[in-house]
């Protein structure tokens, strides 16, 4: 995770994400730097728009959470309609007693 945090820090500061920059941040934080991991991270982030990736990642849970909420609203509406129909039927039945 430290490697990702270093890349995010560089991105946030508007700096280029390079092997040297990531290694410098990790070293400054007291993290033992593994060059192969730094190299893999920088290669994986090459050409990636980090801001776009963050916004998509943040939007995904919202979309996933909205689907069950919409389904629950439909179920509640069905239950309310069914209860209303039952109440009307019961009232009609009681009305027949007084005729």
N, C-alpha and C positions, 0 to 999 in steps of 0.2 A: 504494500500500500504506500509505503514511503516514496517509492519511485513515481507512482501516479501523482501523489501530492506534490512532488517536486515539479513535475510537468505542469500541473494545474497552477502552481505558484508562478512559474515562468510565464505561462499564458496570461494569467491575471495581470502580471506586471508589463505585459506587452513585449516580452523578450522572446527571442527565438529559442526553440527547444532543441538544444544540441547535447551531445554526449558530455562535453566539458561542463556545460551549465548545469545539467542534472547532477553530474558527479560532484560539482562544487557545492550545490545545495545539500546534497546528502552528507558530504563530508562535514560541512558546517554544522549540521544537525547531529553529528556524532554517529552517523549510520555507516557501517562497513559497506563500502561500495563494491558490488560485483559487476565488473565491466561488461560481461555478457548480458546481464539483465538490462543495463543501461542501454547497450546497443540495440537490444530487442525492443525496448520501449520506444526509443527514438525512431527506429525503423517502422514500428507499428503506427506511430503517430504521423508519419510522413504523409502529407496531403490531407490530413483529417482536420476539418473545421471543428475545433473543440467547443466553441460556443454553440454551434448548431447541435452537436452531439449531446451537450448538456441540456439544451432546451427540449430535444426529443425525448431524452431520458426522463425529464421532469414531467413531460406531457403524458407519457405512457401510463403511469399509475393513475392519473386523473381519468383517462379514458377507460381503463379497466374498472375503476371504482364506479364510474357513471353507469355502466351496463347493469350491474345488479340493482342499483338504486332505481333505474327505470323499470326493471322487471318487478321490483317490490311495489312500485307505484301502481303498475297494472294489476297486480294481484289484489292490492288493497281496494282498488276501484271495483274489481269484480266482486269482492266480498261485500262491499258497501251496497252494491246493486242487489246482490242476493238477499242481504238483510232487509233492504227496503221492500223488495218483492214479498218476502215472508211477512213483514209487518202489514203490508196492504192486504195480503190474503187472510191474515188473522183478523184484521179489522172488518173485512167483508164477512167473515164467518160469524163474528160477534154481532154484526148488524142483522144477520138472518134470525138471530134469537129474539129480537125485538119487533119483528114484523108480524 
